[in-house]
């Protein structure tokens, strides 16, 4: 039986680059996977700009000047200047790279589907830029981790450090990059902090109404595991798609659904507080869905019908999404393997 080879791209070299920057630094497996996907997105976006610049040219060679222009269009500020300086020093053999050139060459050649020729200097230049971006991201993440008095980089550290950076934040918002299972801990309003205390009623100590609920919410916020039961969720997804789905896709998809629901509840809570209420009502969620043009009504729900193509048909449409600001909907990173998405589409 022939097993399909998995391509890790930048995954293997993240730890090597991190140890060169900080010898005592560590990184979790989930953080390394999502950082690998983030670098894949950066590579795809730069290569897309390269091919847009080549569309009006007669030459069939991707030269170093085209890649330089694409990098300048993708980056801005100090990132752009530092990336250009380091890439030029690598070309003059002043620095040695950890990332190999064959990874960048795959992206520039569109994994064998492109008819353009690629210059060797252009490949080296783009590899140096990607390694600089990866090192800068690791530096920001570990600096934030040290501030939290820890040595292991988590997904929340990676997300928070990039969100607070002036130059990486516009890139994440522009390309709508969201993190899975990132910064899940939300700030509970100050008026709820008094709920932990007990009050005396009829000579007995008892909790204030809502105190146990907030304690449970904080315990769930501290953990990074999924909250929805895995079995029923897996069964529902299989009934919808009716195809074979990998476990990693189901895990990532469940994290994305939970982050989507968490964002809705968090914003609906702000609506209830604006109405001078501490209790979240159904009208708050409906108002939020109307503001974001989310059709929350189930248009069809069919069960135990073998003649239909799908046993469950739940329609969730986003209408007039162009009028909605994408910057308010970006909270977590969601990136799936291209092989897993192809399996679902089939």
C-alpha positions in Angstrom: 0.0 0.0 0.0 1.4 3.3 -1.1 1.1 6.0 1.6 0.8 9.6 0.5 3.7 11.8 1.6 2.8 14.7 3.8 4.5 18.0 3.1 5.3 20.0 6.2 6.8 23.1 4.4 7.9 25.4 7.2 7.0 23.2 10.1 10.3 21.5 10.5 12.3 24.7 10.4 10.3 26.7 12.9 11.9 25.0 15.9 15.4 25.4 14.4 14.9 29.1 13.8 13.4 29.5 17.3 16.4 27.9 19.0 18.8 30.2 17.0 16.9 33.2 18.3 16.3 32.0 21.9 17.9 28.9 23.2 15.5 28.3 26.1 12.3 29.0 24.1 9.7 26.3 23.4 6.6 26.2 21.2 3.5 24.0 21.4 2.6 21.6 18.6 -0.7 23.4 17.8 1.1 26.8 17.6 3.7 25.3 15.2 1.0 24.0 13.0 -0.8 27.3 12.8 2.4 29.2 12.3 3.2 26.9 9.4 -0.2 27.6 7.8 0.4 31.4 8.4 3.7 31.2 6.5 2.0 29.3 3.7 -0.6 32.1 3.4 2.1 34.7 3.2 3.9 32.7 0.5 0.7 32.3 -1.6 -0.1 36.0 -1.3 3.3 37.2 -2.4 3.4 34.8 -5.3 -0.1 35.9 -6.4 1.2 39.5 -6.5 4.2 38.3 -8.6 1.9 36.7 -11.2 -0.3 39.8 -11.3 2.8 41.9 -12.1 3.8 39.4 -14.8 0.4 39.5 -16.5 1.3 42.6 -18.6 4.8 41.5 -19.5 6.0 39.6 -22.5 8.9 37.8 -20.7 8.4 34.4 -19.3 10.9 34.6 -16.5 10.3 35.6 -12.9 13.2 37.9 -12.2 14.4 39.3 -8.9 13.1 42.7 -9.7 9.5 41.4 -10.0 9.8 39.6 -6.6 11.3 42.8 -5.0 8.3 44.8 -6.3 5.9 42.1 -5.0 7.5 42.1 -1.5 7.4 45.9 -1.4 3.6 45.8 -2.2 3.0 43.1 0.4 4.9 44.6 3.3 5.1 48.2 4.6 7.1 50.3 7.0 10.1 48.8 8.9 9.2 45.3 7.8 9.7 46.3 4.2 13.0 48.1 4.8 14.4 45.3 7.0 13.3 42.6 4.7 15.0 44.3 1.7 18.2 44.8 3.6 18.5 41.3 4.9 17.6 39.8 1.5 20.3 41.9 -0.2 22.9 40.7 2.4 21.9 37.1 1.7 22.4 37.6 -2.0 25.9 38.9 -1.2 26.5 35.8 0.9 26.8 37.7 4.2 24.1 35.6 5.8 23.2 32.0 5.6 19.6 30.8 5.5 17.9 28.0 7.5 15.0 27.7 5.2 15.8 25.7 2.0 15.2 27.2 -1.5 13.2 24.3 -2.8 10.2 25.3 -0.6 10.1 28.8 -2.1 10.6 27.4 -5.6 7.5 25.2 -5.3 5.4 28.3 -4.6 6.9 30.3 -7.4 6.4 27.5 -9.9 2.8 27.0 -8.6 3.7 23.4 -7.7 4.5 22.5 -11.2 1.5 24.2 -12.9 3.2 27.4 -14.0 4.9 27.9 -17.4 7.2 30.7 -16.1 10.9 30.3 -15.6 12.3 31.3 -12.2 15.7 32.9 -11.6 17.9 31.5 -8.9 18.4 34.9 -7.3 14.7 35.5 -7.1 14.2 32.2 -5.2 17.0 33.1 -2.8 15.5 36.6 -2.3 12.0 35.4 -1.5 13.4 32.7 0.8 15.3 35.3 2.8 12.2 37.5 3.1 10.1 34.6 4.4 12.8 33.6 6.9 12.9 37.2 8.1 9.1 37.3 8.5 9.2 34.0 10.4 12.0 35.1 12.7 10.2 38.4 13.4 6.9 36.6 14.3 8.8 34.2 16.6 10.5 37.2 18.2 7.3 39.0 18.9 5.6 35.9 20.2 8.4 34.9 22.6 8.7 38.5 23.8 5.0 38.4 24.7 5.5 35.0 26.3 8.3 36.2 28.5 6.1 39.1 29.6 3.6 36.5 30.8 6.5 34.8 32.7 6.5 31.7 30.6 8.9 30.0 28.1 6.5 28.1 25.9 4.7 29.9 23.1 1.0 29.1 22.8 -1.5 30.1 20.1 -2.9 32.9 22.3 0.6 34.4 22.6 1.1 34.2 18.8 -2.3 35.8 18.1 -2.0 38.5 20.7 1.5 39.5 19.7 0.5 39.9 16.1 -2.7 41.7 16.9 -0.8 44.3 19.0 1.9 44.8 16.4 1.5 47.9 14.2 2.8 46.3 11.0 1.4 42.7 11.2 -2.1 43.7 12.3 -3.0 45.4 8.9 -1.8 42.2 7.0 -4.0 40.0 9.2 -7.0 42.3 8.7 -6.4 42.7 4.9 -6.4 39.0 4.2 -8.9 38.1 6.9 -6.6 35.7 8.7 -8.1 34.3 11.8 -6.6 32.0 14.5 -8.2 28.8 15.7 -8.4 28.4 19.5 -6.4 31.5 20.1 -7.2 34.2 22.6 -10.4 32.6 24.1 -10.3 34.3 27.4 -12.6 37.3 27.4 -12.8 40.1 29.9 -15.9 39.8 32.1 -17.4 43.2 32.9 -16.6 44.7 36.3 -20.2 44.6 37.5 -20.1 40.8 37.5 -17.0 40.5 39.7 -19.1 41.0 42.9 -21.0 37.8 42.1 -18.3 35.6 43.6 -19.0 36.7 47.1 -21.7 35.1 49.3 -24.4 37.0 51.0 -26.4 36.2 54.1 -30.1 35.5 53.7 -32.3 34.4 56.6 -29.1 33.6 58.6 -27.5 31.4 55.9 -24.7 32.1 53.5 -25.6 31.7 49.8 -24.2 32.6 46.4 -25.3 35.7 44.6 -27.5 34.8 41.5 -25.2 34.1 38.6 -22.1 33.6 40.7 -21.7 29.9 39.9 -22.4 30.4 36.3 -19.6 33.0 36.0 -17.2 30.7 37.8 -18.0 27.9 35.3 -17.5 30.3 32.4 -14.1 31.3 33.6 -13.1 27.7 34.0 -14.1 26.9 30.5 -12.3 30.0 29.2 -9.0 28.8 30.7 -9.0 25.5 28.9 -8.1 25.3 25.2 -10.1 22.1 24.4 -13.3 22.0 22.5 -16.5 22.4 24.5 -19.1 20.8 22.2 -19.4 17.0 22.4 -17.2 15.5 19.7 -19.5 12.5 18.9 -22.7 14.4 18.1 -20.8 17.1 16.2 -19.0 14.5 14.1 -22.3 12.7 13.4 -24.0 15.9 12.3 -21.1 16.9 9.9 -21.1 13.4 8.3 -24.9 13.7 7.8 -24.4 17.0 6.1 -21.5 16.2 3.8 -22.0 12.4 3.3 -18.3 12.0 2.4 -15.2 10.8 4.2 -13.7 13.5 6.4 -10.3 13.4 8.1 -10.1 13.8 11.9 -7.8 16.9 11.6 -10.4 18.7 9.5 -13.2 17.9 11.9 -11.1 19.1 14.8 -10.3 22.4 13.1 -13.8 22.9 11.8 -15.2 22.4 15.3 -12.8 24.9 16.8 -13.9 27.4 14.1 -17.6 26.8 14.8 -17.0 27.3 18.5 -15.0 30.5 18.0 -17.8 31.8 15.7 -20.5 31.1 18.3 -18.3 32.6 21.0 -17.9 35.8 19.0 -21.7 36.1 18.6 -22.3 35.6 22.3 -19.6 38.1 23.3 -21.0 40.8 21.0 -24.6 40.0 22.1 -23.5 40.4 25.7 -22.4 43.9 24.9 -25.8 44.7 23.5 -27.5 43.5 26.7 -25.1 45.6 28.8 -25.9 48.6 26.6 -29.6 48.0 27.4 -28.8 48.0 31.2 -29.5 44.3 31.6 -27.2 41.6 33.0 -29.2 38.8 31.4 -28.6 37.8 27.8 -31.9 37.5 25.9 -32.9 36.0 22.5 -33.7 39.5 21.3 -30.0 40.5 21.7 -28.8 37.6 19.5 -31.5 38.4 16.9 -30.5 42.1 16.8 -26.8 41.1 16.4 -27.7 38.7 13.5 -29.7 41.5 11.9 -26.8 44.0 12.2 -24.4 41.5 10.5 -27.0 40.3 8.0 -26.9 36.7 9.3 -30.0 34.6 8.4 -30.4 32.7 11.7 -33.6 30.9 10.6 -33.5 27.3 9.5 -35.0 27.1 6.0 -35.2 23.3 5.9 -34.7 20.4 8.4 -35.4 16.9 7.0 -34.7 13.8 9.1 -34.9 10.1 8.3 -35.5 10.7 4.6 -33.4 8.5 2.4 -34.8 9.8 -0.9 -33.3 13.2 -0.2 -29.6 13.9 -1.0 -29.0 15.3 2.4 -30.6 14.3 5.7 -30.1 17.6 7.3 -30.2 20.9 5.4 -29.5 24.0 7.4 -29.0 27.2 5.5 -26.9 29.9 7.0 -26.5 32.8 4.5 -24.4 35.9 4.9 -26.2 38.6 2.9 -24.5 41.9 1.8 -21.2 40.8 3.4 -19.4 43.6 1.5 -21.1 46.1 3.8 -19.8 44.4 6.9 -16.4 45.5 8.3 -14.1 42.5 8.2 -11.9 43.9 11.0 -14.7 43.1 13.5 -15.0 39.5 12.5 -11.4 38.5 12.8 -10.7 36.7 16.1 -9.2 33.3 15.4 -7.0 31.7 12.8 -8.7 29.1 10.6 -6.6 27.4 8.0 -7.3 23.9 6.7 -5.1 21.6 4.6 -5.7 21.8 0.9 -5.8 17.9 0.8 -8.6 17.8 3.5 -10.7 20.5 1.7 -10.4 18.6 -1.6 -11.7 15.5 0.2 -14.7 17.4 1.5 -15.5 19.0 -1.9 -15.4 15.6 -3.6 
